[in-house]
Amino acid sequence: MSVSRILAKTIDPDLKYEVIGIDLAKNCVSAVLLTTDGEVIGIDRLDYPELEKSAQELSPTIFAMEPCTEMNYLVQKLEAWGHRCLVISGKNVRDYIESHFSS
C-alpha cells in the first residue's frame, strides 16, 4: 500500500478516518488525518470552531492528542459526538505511531 501525503485546509467529513492526531494550541489546531485508504492528510492551522463543526459531521473516529489545558473541554465534546479520544504523552507519541502504523 502506497502512502500519499496531502496538505489540506480543512477536514473533509465525507472521508473515513482511521485516526486524527491533533496538536492543540491557544487559537488553532494542527492536525494529521490518516484515512482508512492509507492517505496522510496534514492541516497546518484549523481554528476550534471549524474543528468542532467537522467533528460533528464525521462518523465515529479516534482523535489522539497530548495532554494540555484545552484538552478536557475538547475531549468532552468529541466523546459526546461519538468519537473516541486518546490522550498520549508527548514522549509516547512516536511509540504509538510505530506500533499502530508501521508496515
Secondary structure, 3 states (H helix, E strand, C coil): CCCCEEEECCCCCCCCEEEEEEEECCCEEEEEEEECCCCEEEEEEEEHHHHHHHHHHCCCCEEEECCCCCHHHHHHHHHHCCCEEEECCHHHHHHHHHHHHCC
